[in-house]
Amino acid sequence: MTTRSPLPTPVRIALRLLTAVVWTVLGLLAYFVCQGMFGGYAQIHSQLLTTLGMIAIALTGGIAWIVDERRPHDDE
């Protein structure tokens, strides 16, 4: 059984591309935080930026864990 999306195809393609770009940018920012690329720049409050990035990474992992635990598993 297939369901049709109420959005036209070009809009769905644009949304899919936008989603891919946003996830790519967020992934790169997480990588940069983990590598410490924002460290050492006091004029842009890099320590705060690094702390906020680590909190965001931890929250994302926690949310992914909760979502995974709530979905039905085949092995039960």
PDB file of N, CA, C and O in Angstrom:
ATOM      1  N   MET A   1       0.834  -1.170   0.000  1.00  0.00           N
ATOM      2  CA  MET A   1       0.000   0.000   0.000  1.00  0.00           C
ATOM      3  C   MET A   1       0.888   1.245   0.000  1.00  0.00           C
ATOM      4  O   MET A   1       1.788   1.366   0.830  1.00  0.00           O
ATOM      5  N   THR A   2       0.642   2.142  -0.903  1.00  0.00           N
ATOM      6  CA  THR A   2       1.415   3.375  -0.969  1.00  0.00           C
ATOM      7  C   THR A   2       0.519   4.548  -0.639  1.00  0.00           C
ATOM      8  O   THR A   2      -0.683   4.533  -0.907  1.00  0.00           O
ATOM      9  N   THR A   3       1.119   5.549  -0.062  1.00  0.00           N
ATOM     10  CA  THR A   3       0.378   6.768   0.247  1.00  0.00           C
ATOM     11  C   THR A   3       0.965   7.899  -0.557  1.00  0.00           C
ATOM     12  O   THR A   3       2.183   8.007  -0.693  1.00  0.00           O
ATOM     13  N   ARG A   4       0.122   8.725  -1.079  1.00  0.00           N
ATOM     14  CA  ARG A   4       0.563   9.864  -1.859  1.00  0.00           C
ATOM     15  C   ARG A   4       0.757  11.053  -0.930  1.00  0.00           C
ATOM     16  O   ARG A   4      -0.047  11.296  -0.030  1.00  0.00           O
ATOM     17  N   SER A   5       1.822  11.779  -1.161  1.00  0.00           N
ATOM     18  CA  SER A   5       2.081  12.981  -0.386  1.00  0.00           C
ATOM     19  C   SER A   5       1.237  14.117  -0.958  1.00  0.00           C
ATOM     20  O   SER A   5       1.078  14.217  -2.174  1.00  0.00           O
ATOM     21  N   PRO A   6       0.696  14.971  -0.094  1.00  0.00           N
ATOM     22  CA  PRO A   6      -0.107  16.086  -0.605  1.00  0.00           C
ATOM     23  C   PRO A   6       0.744  17.168  -1.292  1.00  0.00           C
ATOM     24  O   PRO A   6       0.202  18.064  -1.940  1.00  0.00           O
ATOM     25  N   LEU A   7       2.062  17.085  -1.151  1.00  0.00           N
ATOM     26  CA  LEU A   7       2.936  18.091  -1.758  1.00  0.00           C
ATOM     27  C   LEU A   7       3.318  17.688  -3.177  1.00  0.00           C
ATOM     28  O   LEU A   7       3.508  16.505  -3.457  1.00  0.00           O
ATOM     29  N   PRO A   8       3.432  18.662  -4.069  1.00  0.00           N
ATOM     30  CA  PRO A   8       3.877  18.341  -5.424  1.00  0.00           C
ATOM     31  C   PRO A   8       5.331  17.861  -5.433  1.00  0.00           C
ATOM     32  O   PRO A   8       6.086  18.143  -4.503  1.00  0.00           O
ATOM     33  N   THR A   9       5.712  17.150  -6.466  1.00  0.00           N
ATOM     34  CA  THR A   9       7.044  16.559  -6.556  1.00  0.00           C
ATOM     35  C   THR A   9       8.172  17.580  -6.433  1.00  0.00           C
ATOM     36  O   THR A   9       9.115  17.321  -5.685  1.00  0.00           O
ATOM     37  N   PRO A  10       8.137  18.727  -7.119  1.00  0.00           N
ATOM     38  CA  PRO A  10       9.254  19.680  -6.963  1.00  0.00           C
ATOM     39  C   PRO A  10       9.427  20.183  -5.528  1.00  0.00           C
ATOM     40  O   PRO A  10      10.550  20.416  -5.082  1.00  0.00           O
ATOM     41  N   VAL A  11       8.328  20.348  -4.815  1.00  0.00           N
ATOM     42  CA  VAL A  11       8.412  20.802  -3.420  1.00  0.00           C
ATOM     43  C   VAL A  11       9.022  19.707  -2.553  1.00  0.00           C
ATOM     44  O   VAL A  11       9.836  19.992  -1.674  1.00  0.00           O
ATOM     45  N   ARG A  12       8.630  18.445  -2.799  1.00  0.00           N
ATOM     46  CA  ARG A  12       9.205  17.342  -2.039  1.00  0.00           C
ATOM     47  C   ARG A  12      10.703  17.218  -2.298  1.00  0.00           C
ATOM     48  O   ARG A  12      11.475  16.951  -1.377  1.00  0.00           O
ATOM     49  N   ILE A  13      11.115  17.411  -3.552  1.00  0.00           N
ATOM     50  CA  ILE A  13      12.535  17.349  -3.887  1.00  0.00           C
ATOM     51  C   ILE A  13      13.294  18.471  -3.202  1.00  0.00           C
ATOM     52  O   ILE A  13      14.377  18.245  -2.662  1.00  0.00           O
ATOM     53  N   ALA A  14      12.740  19.680  -3.217  1.00  0.00           N
ATOM     54  CA  ALA A  14      13.391  20.819  -2.566  1.00  0.00           C
ATOM     55  C   ALA A  14      13.504  20.599  -1.063  1.00  0.00           C
ATOM     56  O   ALA A  14      14.538  20.905  -0.468  1.00  0.00           O
ATOM     57  N   LEU A  15      12.455  20.074  -0.447  1.00  0.00           N
ATOM     58  CA  LEU A  15      12.495  19.809   0.992  1.00  0.00           C
ATOM     59  C   LEU A  15      13.513  18.727   1.317  1.00  0.00           C
ATOM     60  O   LEU A  15      14.225  18.826   2.317  1.00  0.00           O
ATOM     61  N   ARG A  16      13.591  17.695   0.484  1.00  0.00           N
ATOM     62  CA  ARG A  16      14.557  16.622   0.708  1.00  0.00           C
ATOM     63  C   ARG A  16      15.984  17.152   0.604  1.00  0.00           C
ATOM     64  O   ARG A  16      16.842  16.788   1.409  1.00  0.00           O
ATOM     65  N   LEU A  17      16.245  18.019  -0.395  1.00  0.00           N
ATOM     66  CA  LEU A  17      17.574  18.616  -0.543  1.00  0.00           C
ATOM     67  C   LEU A  17      17.908  19.536   0.628  1.00  0.00           C
ATOM     68  O   LEU A  17      19.025  19.516   1.147  1.00  0.00           O
ATOM     69  N   LEU A  18      16.938  20.334   1.035  1.00  0.00           N
ATOM     70  CA  LEU A  18      17.155  21.227   2.174  1.00  0.00           C
ATOM     71  C   LEU A  18      17.443  20.429   3.439  1.00  0.00           C
ATOM     72  O   LEU A  18      18.322  20.795   4.220  1.00  0.00           O
ATOM     73  N   THR A  19      16.714  19.349   3.643  1.00  0.00           N
ATOM     74  CA  THR A  19      16.949  18.497   4.805  1.00  0.00           C
ATOM     75  C   THR A  19      18.352  17.901   4.769  1.00  0.00           C
ATOM     76  O   THR A  19      19.037  17.858   5.791  1.00  0.00           O
ATOM     77  N   ALA A  20      18.776  17.446   3.605  1.00  0.00           N
ATOM     78  CA  ALA A  20      20.119  16.869   3.475  1.00  0.00           C
ATOM     79  C   ALA A  20      21.197  17.906   3.765  1.00  0.00           C
ATOM     80  O   ALA A  20      22.197  17.598   4.412  1.00  0.00           O
ATOM     81  N   VAL A  21      21.000  19.125   3.291  1.00  0.00           N
ATOM     82  CA  VAL A  21      21.978  20.193   3.533  1.00  0.00           C
ATOM     83  C   VAL A  21      22.034  20.538   5.019  1.00  0.00           C
ATOM     84  O   VAL A  21      23.118  20.702   5.577  1.00  0.00           O
ATOM     85  N   VAL A  22      20.880  20.649   5.656  1.00  0.00           N
ATOM     86  CA  VAL A  22      20.839  20.993   7.082  1.00  0.00           C
ATOM     87  C   VAL A  22      21.520  19.907   7.911  1.00  0.00           C
ATOM     88  O   VAL A  22      22.312  20.225   8.799  1.00  0.00           O
ATOM     89  N   TRP A  23      21.229  18.630   7.641  1.00  0.00           N
ATOM     90  CA  TRP A  23      21.867  17.547   8.392  1.00  0.00           C
ATOM     91  C   TRP A  23      23.363  17.496   8.148  1.00  0.00           C
ATOM     92  O   TRP A  23      24.131  17.179   9.058  1.00  0.00           O
ATOM     93  N   THR A  24      23.789  17.807   6.920  1.00  0.00           N
ATOM     94  CA  THR A  24      25.220  17.835   6.621  1.00  0.00           C
ATOM     95  C   THR A  24      25.918  18.934   7.397  1.00  0.00           C
ATOM     96  O   THR A  24      26.988  18.710   7.963  1.00  0.00           O
ATOM     97  N   VAL A  25      25.325  20.121   7.431  1.00  0.00           N
ATOM     98  CA  VAL A  25      25.917  21.245   8.173  1.00  0.00           C
ATOM     99  C   VAL A  25      25.967  20.929   9.667  1.00  0.00           C
ATOM    100  O   VAL A  25      26.972  21.201  10.324  1.00  0.00           O
ATOM    101  N   LEU A  26      24.898  20.361  10.203  1.00  0.00           N
ATOM    102  CA  LEU A  26      24.897  20.003  11.626  1.00  0.00           C
ATOM    103  C   LEU A  26      25.939  18.929  11.927  1.00  0.00           C
ATOM    104  O   LEU A  26      26.599  18.976  12.964  1.00  0.00           O
ATOM    105  N   GLY A  27      26.085  17.975  11.034  1.00  0.00           N
ATOM    106  CA  GLY A  27      27.106  16.948  11.220  1.00  0.00           C
ATOM    107  C   GLY A  27      28.511  17.529  11.184  1.00  0.00           C
ATOM    108  O   GLY A  27      29.367  17.136  11.977  1.00  0.00           O
ATOM    109  N   LEU A  28      28.752  18.457  10.276  1.00  0.00           N
ATOM    110  CA  LEU A  28      30.061  19.117  10.215  1.00  0.00           C
ATOM    111  C   LEU A  28      30.329  19.941  11.473  1.00  0.00           C
ATOM    112  O   LEU A  28      31.441  19.929  11.999  1.00  0.00           O
ATOM    113  N   LEU A  29      29.318  20.651  11.951  1.00  0.00           N
ATOM    114  CA  LEU A  29      29.498  21.416  13.183  1.00  0.00           C
ATOM    115  C   LEU A  29      29.814  20.494  14.363  1.00  0.00           C
ATOM    116  O   LEU A  29      30.660  20.815  15.198  1.00  0.00           O
ATOM    117  N   ALA A  30      29.134  19.352  14.427  1.00  0.00           N
ATOM    118  CA  ALA A  30      29.434  18.395  15.498  1.00  0.00           C
ATOM    119  C   ALA A  30      30.869  17.887  15.367  1.00  0.00           C
ATOM    120  O   ALA A  30      31.568  17.748  16.371  1.00  0.00           O
ATOM    121  N   TYR A  31      31.306  17.613  14.159  1.00  0.00           N
ATOM    122  CA  TYR A  31      32.686  17.170  13.932  1.00  0.00           C
ATOM    123  C   TYR A  31      33.680  18.241  14.356  1.00  0.00           C
ATOM    124  O   TYR A  31      34.680  17.945  15.010  1.00  0.00           O
ATOM    125  N   PHE A  32      33.404  19.485  13.982  1.00  0.00           N
ATOM    126  CA  PHE A  32      34.306  20.584  14.337  1.00  0.00           C
ATOM    127  C   PHE A  32      34.395  20.764  15.849  1.00  0.00           C
ATOM    128  O   PHE A  32      35.471  21.029  16.384  1.00  0.00           O
ATOM    129  N   VAL A  33      33.259  20.621  16.538  1.00  0.00           N
ATOM    130  CA  VAL A  33      33.267  20.739  18.000  1.00  0.00           C
ATOM    131  C   VAL A  33      34.096  19.612  18.600  1.00  0.00           C
ATOM    132  O   VAL A  33      34.901  19.845  19.502  1.00  0.00           O
ATOM    133  N   CYS A  34      33.904  18.387  18.106  1.00  0.00           N
ATOM    134  CA  CYS A  34      34.633  17.240  18.647  1.00  0.00           C
ATOM    135  C   CYS A  34      36.128  17.341  18.392  1.00  0.00           C
ATOM    136  O   CYS A  34      36.922  16.843  19.190  1.00  0.00           O
ATOM    137  N   GLN A  35      36.526  17.973  17.302  1.00  0.00           N
ATOM    138  CA  GLN A  35      37.940  18.133  16.987  1.00  0.00           C
ATOM    139  C   GLN A  35      38.559  19.346  17.681  1.00  0.00           C
ATOM    140  O   GLN A  35      39.773  19.540  17.622  1.00  0.00           O
ATOM    141  N   GLY A  36      37.743  20.153  18.332  1.00  0.00           N
ATOM    142  CA  GLY A  36      38.249  21.320  19.048  1.00  0.00           C
ATOM    143  C   GLY A  36      38.632  22.473  18.134  1.00  0.00           C
ATOM    144  O   GLY A  36      39.491  23.281  18.485  1.00  0.00           O
ATOM    145  N   MET A  37      38.009  22.558  16.976  1.00  0.00           N
ATOM    146  CA  MET A  37      38.361  23.612  16.023  1.00  0.00           C
ATOM    147  C   MET A  37      37.908  24.995  16.470  1.00  0.00           C
ATOM    148  O   MET A  37      38.384  25.996  15.934  1.00  0.00           O
ATOM    149  N   PHE A  38      37.018  25.074  17.420  1.00  0.00           N
ATOM    150  CA  PHE A  38      36.566  26.376  17.904  1.00  0.00           C
ATOM    151  C   PHE A  38      37.317  26.805  19.162  1.00  0.00           C
ATOM    152  O   PHE A  38      37.026  27.860  19.724  1.00  0.00           O
ATOM    153  N   GLY A  39      38.260  26.015  19.600  1.00  0.00           N
ATOM    154  CA  GLY A  39      38.979  26.313  20.827  1.00  0.00           C
ATOM    155  C   GLY A  39      40.017  27.402  20.649  1.00  0.00           C
ATOM    156  O   GLY A  39      40.653  27.498  19.599  1.00  0.00           O
ATOM    157  N   GLY A  40      40.189  28.219  21.667  1.00  0.00           N
ATOM    158  CA  GLY A  40      41.258  29.204  21.685  1.00  0.00           C
ATOM    159  C   GLY A  40      40.912  30.571  21.131  1.00  0.00           C
ATOM    160  O   GLY A  40      41.806  31.400  20.961  1.00  0.00           O
ATOM    161  N   TYR A  41      39.661  30.834  20.846  1.00  0.00           N
ATOM    162  CA  TYR A  41      39.275  32.144  20.320  1.00  0.00           C
ATOM    163  C   TYR A  41      38.393  32.841  21.346  1.00  0.00           C
ATOM    164  O   TYR A  41      37.167  32.755  21.280  1.00  0.00           O
ATOM    165  N   ALA A  42      39.010  33.519  22.280  1.00  0.00           N
ATOM    166  CA  ALA A  42      38.254  34.153  23.366  1.00  0.00           C
ATOM    167  C   ALA A  42      37.336  35.256  22.856  1.00  0.00           C
ATOM    168  O   ALA A  42      36.282  35.500  23.443  1.00  0.00           O
ATOM    169  N   GLN A  43      37.718  35.924  21.773  1.00  0.00           N
ATOM    170  CA  GLN A  43      36.906  37.036  21.290  1.00  0.00           C
ATOM    171  C   GLN A  43      35.551  36.586  20.735  1.00  0.00           C
ATOM    172  O   GLN A  43      34.637  37.402  20.624  1.00  0.00           O
ATOM    173  N   ILE A  44      35.405  35.313  20.389  1.00  0.00           N
ATOM    174  CA  ILE A  44      34.107  34.824  19.914  1.00  0.00           C
ATOM    175  C   ILE A  44      33.479  33.846  20.905  1.00  0.00           C
ATOM    176  O   ILE A  44      32.587  33.077  20.547  1.00  0.00           O
ATOM    177  N   HIS A  45      33.943  33.881  22.139  1.00  0.00           N
ATOM    178  CA  HIS A  45      33.410  33.031  23.216  1.00  0.00           C
ATOM    179  C   HIS A  45      33.450  31.557  22.810  1.00  0.00           C
ATOM    180  O   HIS A  45      32.436  30.863  22.885  1.00  0.00           O
ATOM    181  N   SER A  46      34.600  31.090  22.391  1.00  0.00           N
ATOM    182  CA  SER A  46      34.727  29.734  21.874  1.00  0.00           C
ATOM    183  C   SER A  46      34.451  28.669  22.934  1.00  0.00           C
ATOM    184  O   SER A  46      33.947  27.595  22.606  1.00  0.00           O
ATOM    185  N   GLN A  47      34.766  28.944  24.172  1.00  0.00           N
ATOM    186  CA  GLN A  47      34.498  27.947  25.216  1.00  0.00           C
ATOM    187  C   GLN A  47      32.998  27.725  25.367  1.00  0.00           C
ATOM    188  O   GLN A  47      32.553  26.590  25.541  1.00  0.00           O
ATOM    189  N   LEU A  48      32.221  28.795  25.302  1.00  0.00           N
ATOM    190  CA  LEU A  48      30.769  28.682  25.372  1.00  0.00           C
ATOM    191  C   LEU A  48      30.243  27.930  24.158  1.00  0.00           C
ATOM    192  O   LEU A  48      29.362  27.080  24.286  1.00  0.00           O
ATOM    193  N   LEU A  49      30.779  28.238  22.980  1.00  0.00           N
ATOM    194  CA  LEU A  49      30.356  27.557  21.759  1.00  0.00           C
ATOM    195  C   LEU A  49      30.666  26.058  21.840  1.00  0.00           C
ATOM    196  O   LEU A  49      29.843  25.232  21.445  1.00  0.00           O
ATOM    197  N   THR A  50      31.827  25.714  22.339  1.00  0.00           N
ATOM    198  CA  THR A  50      32.198  24.311  22.485  1.00  0.00           C
ATOM    199  C   THR A  50      31.288  23.614  23.493  1.00  0.00           C
ATOM    200  O   THR A  50      30.859  22.485  23.255  1.00  0.00           O
ATOM    201  N   THR A  51      30.994  24.258  24.593  1.00  0.00           N
ATOM    202  CA  THR A  51      30.111  23.679  25.605  1.00  0.00           C
ATOM    203  C   THR A  51      28.713  23.465  25.040  1.00  0.00           C
ATOM    204  O   THR A  51      28.120  22.405  25.244  1.00  0.00           O
ATOM    205  N   LEU A  52      28.182  24.456  24.335  1.00  0.00           N
ATOM    206  CA  LEU A  52      26.860  24.312  23.736  1.00  0.00           C
ATOM    207  C   LEU A  52      26.842  23.205  22.678  1.00  0.00           C
ATOM    208  O   LEU A  52      25.865  22.467  22.562  1.00  0.00           O
ATOM    209  N   GLY A  53      27.917  23.098  21.919  1.00  0.00           N
ATOM    210  CA  GLY A  53      28.010  22.030  20.923  1.00  0.00           C
ATOM    211  C   GLY A  53      28.018  20.659  21.551  1.00  0.00           C
ATOM    212  O   GLY A  53      27.358  19.745  21.055  1.00  0.00           O
ATOM    213  N   MET A  54      28.757  20.498  22.639  1.00  0.00           N
ATOM    214  CA  MET A  54      28.800  19.205  23.320  1.00  0.00           C
ATOM    215  C   MET A  54      27.444  18.862  23.943  1.00  0.00           C
ATOM    216  O   MET A  54      27.037  17.700  23.942  1.00  0.00           O
ATOM    217  N   ILE A  55      26.751  19.861  24.470  1.00  0.00           N
ATOM    218  CA  ILE A  55      25.411  19.626  25.009  1.00  0.00           C
ATOM    219  C   ILE A  55      24.467  19.191  23.887  1.00  0.00           C
ATOM    220  O   ILE A  55      23.667  18.273  24.070  1.00  0.00           O
ATOM    221  N   ALA A  56      24.557  19.844  22.729  1.00  0.00           N
ATOM    222  CA  ALA A  56      23.709  19.479  21.590  1.00  0.00           C
ATOM    223  C   ALA A  56      24.001  18.056  21.118  1.00  0.00           C
ATOM    224  O   ALA A  56      23.078  17.315  20.779  1.00  0.00           O
ATOM    225  N   ILE A  57      25.278  17.669  21.095  1.00  0.00           N
ATOM    226  CA  ILE A  57      25.640  16.317  20.681  1.00  0.00           C
ATOM    227  C   ILE A  57      25.090  15.298  21.682  1.00  0.00           C
ATOM    228  O   ILE A  57      24.572  14.256  21.281  1.00  0.00           O
ATOM    229  N   ALA A  58      25.199  15.590  22.969  1.00  0.00           N
ATOM    230  CA  ALA A  58      24.694  14.672  23.994  1.00  0.00           C
ATOM    231  C   ALA A  58      23.167  14.551  23.920  1.00  0.00           C
ATOM    232  O   ALA A  58      22.626  13.452  24.044  1.00  0.00           O
ATOM    233  N   LEU A  59      22.477  15.670  23.720  1.00  0.00           N
ATOM    234  CA  LEU A  59      21.018  15.628  23.608  1.00  0.00           C
ATOM    235  C   LEU A  59      20.579  14.845  22.377  1.00  0.00           C
ATOM    236  O   LEU A  59      19.609  14.089  22.434  1.00  0.00           O
ATOM    237  N   THR A  60      21.281  15.020  21.276  1.00  0.00           N
ATOM    238  CA  THR A  60      20.948  14.282  20.059  1.00  0.00           C
ATOM    239  C   THR A  60      21.118  12.787  20.276  1.00  0.00           C
ATOM    240  O   THR A  60      20.272  11.998  19.855  1.00  0.00           O
ATOM    241  N   GLY A  61      22.198  12.394  20.928  1.00  0.00           N
ATOM    242  CA  GLY A  61      22.397  10.980  21.231  1.00  0.00           C
ATOM    243  C   GLY A  61      21.322  10.444  22.155  1.00  0.00           C
ATOM    244  O   GLY A  61      20.838   9.328  21.967  1.00  0.00           O
ATOM    245  N   GLY A  62      20.951  11.224  23.141  1.00  0.00           N
ATOM    246  CA  GLY A  62      19.897  10.807  24.067  1.00  0.00           C
ATOM    247  C   GLY A  62      18.552  10.660  23.380  1.00  0.00           C
ATOM    248  O   GLY A  62      17.819   9.706  23.642  1.00  0.00           O
ATOM    249  N   ILE A  63      18.226  11.593  22.507  1.00  0.00           N
ATOM    250  CA  ILE A  63      16.960  11.515  21.773  1.00  0.00           C
ATOM    251  C   ILE A  63      16.958  10.298  20.852  1.00  0.00           C
ATOM    252  O   ILE A  63      15.955   9.589  20.762  1.00  0.00           O
ATOM    253  N   ALA A  64      18.081  10.051  20.164  1.00  0.00           N
ATOM    254  CA  ALA A  64      18.162   8.884  19.278  1.00  0.00           C
ATOM    255  C   ALA A  64      18.000   7.596  20.077  1.00  0.00           C
ATOM    256  O   ALA A  64      17.352   6.658  19.613  1.00  0.00           O
ATOM    257  N   TRP A  65      18.574   7.543  21.259  1.00  0.00           N
ATOM    258  CA  TRP A  65      18.454   6.355  22.105  1.00  0.00           C
ATOM    259  C   TRP A  65      17.003   6.146  22.538  1.00  0.00           C
ATOM    260  O   TRP A  65      16.497   5.025  22.491  1.00  0.00           O
ATOM    261  N   ILE A  66      16.332   7.221  22.959  1.00  0.00           N
ATOM    262  CA  ILE A  66      14.940   7.117  23.396  1.00  0.00           C
ATOM    263  C   ILE A  66      14.045   6.676  22.245  1.00  0.00           C
ATOM    264  O   ILE A  66      13.185   5.814  22.425  1.00  0.00           O
ATOM    265  N   VAL A  67      14.238   7.258  21.069  1.00  0.00           N
ATOM    266  CA  VAL A  67      13.434   6.875  19.908  1.00  0.00           C
ATOM    267  C   VAL A  67      13.656   5.409  19.564  1.00  0.00           C
ATOM    268  O   VAL A  67      12.707   4.692  19.245  1.00  0.00           O
ATOM    269  N   ASP A  68      14.910   4.960  19.627  1.00  0.00           N
ATOM    270  CA  ASP A  68      15.204   3.559  19.326  1.00  0.00           C
ATOM    271  C   ASP A  68      14.573   2.625  20.349  1.00  0.00           C
ATOM    272  O   ASP A  68      14.086   1.553  19.990  1.00  0.00           O
ATOM    273  N   GLU A  69      14.575   3.014  21.606  1.00  0.00           N
ATOM    274  CA  GLU A  69      13.988   2.165  22.643  1.00  0.00           C
ATOM    275  C   GLU A  69      12.467   2.096  22.539  1.00  0.00           C
ATOM    276  O   GLU A  69      11.865   1.109  22.963  1.00  0.00           O
ATOM    277  N   ARG A  70      11.842   3.122  21.985  1.00  0.00           N
ATOM    278  CA  ARG A  70      10.381   3.148  21.920  1.00  0.00           C
ATOM    279  C   ARG A  70       9.829   2.434  20.685  1.00  0.00           C
ATOM    280  O   ARG A  70       8.644   2.099  20.661  1.00  0.00           O
ATOM    281  N   ARG A  71      10.641   2.193  19.672  1.00  0.00           N
ATOM    282  CA  ARG A  71      10.113   1.534  18.479  1.00  0.00           C
ATOM    283  C   ARG A  71      10.071   0.028  18.712  1.00  0.00           C
ATOM    284  O   ARG A  71      10.861  -0.513  19.485  1.00  0.00           O
ATOM    285  N   PRO A  72       9.146  -0.639  18.038  1.00  0.00           N
ATOM    286  CA  PRO A  72       9.051  -2.100  18.228  1.00  0.00           C
ATOM    287  C   PRO A  72      10.251  -2.806  17.594  1.00  0.00           C
ATOM    288  O   PRO A  72      10.710  -2.444  16.510  1.00  0.00           O
ATOM    289  N   HIS A  73      10.741  -3.821  18.301  1.00  0.00           N
ATOM    290  CA  HIS A  73      11.875  -4.604  17.830  1.00  0.00           C
ATOM    291  C   HIS A  73      11.367  -5.954  17.347  1.00  0.00           C
ATOM    292  O   HIS A  73      10.394  -6.490  17.876  1.00  0.00           O
ATOM    293  N   ASP A  74      12.032  -6.491  16.343  1.00  0.00           N
ATOM    294  CA  ASP A  74      11.627  -7.777  15.780  1.00  0.00           C
ATOM    295  C   ASP A  74      12.039  -8.958  16.641  1.00  0.00           C
ATOM    296  O   ASP A  74      11.462 -10.040  16.526  1.00  0.00           O
ATOM    297  N   ASP A  75      13.027  -8.766  17.500  1.00  0.00           N
ATOM    298  CA  ASP A  75      13.540  -9.894  18.262  1.00  0.00           C
ATOM    299  C   ASP A  75      12.804 -10.153  19.569  1.00  0.00           C
ATOM    300  O   ASP A  75      13.241 -10.996  20.352  1.00  0.00           O
ATOM    301  N   GLU A  76      11.752  -9.488  19.820  1.00  0.00           N
ATOM    302  CA  GLU A  76      11.014  -9.685  21.075  1.00  0.00           C
ATOM    303  C   GLU A  76       9.875 -10.646  20.914  1.00  0.00           C
ATOM    304  O   GLU A  76       9.157 -10.919  21.877  1.00  0.00           O
TER     305      GLU A  76
END
